[in-house]
Amino acid sequence: YRQGPWKNREAVELATLKWVYWFNNRRILSSIGNIPPPEAEARFYAQQKSHALAA
């Protein structure tokens, strides 16, 4: 995810925000099954809900 050089501080801040969004929501993690973190979180809570219903 390499970009730059940036023209001013605002450009750096915007690029940083975009990178943080990508890092937290879009990147693929092999440790959780080659899916993005939000998908893993949704699967986890769906599984918890189904276990609670079964109990």
BELPE-V461189 format. One record per pair of residues at least 12 apart in sequence whose C-alpha atoms are under 8 Angstrom apart, sorted by sequence separation. I is the first residue (numbers start at 1). GAP is how many residues later the second one is. D is the distance in whole Angstrom. If there is no record, write none. Layout:
{{I | GAP | D} {I | GAP | D}}
This chain:
{{25 | 12 | 6} {24 | 13 | 7} {25 | 13 | 6} {1 | 18 | 8}}
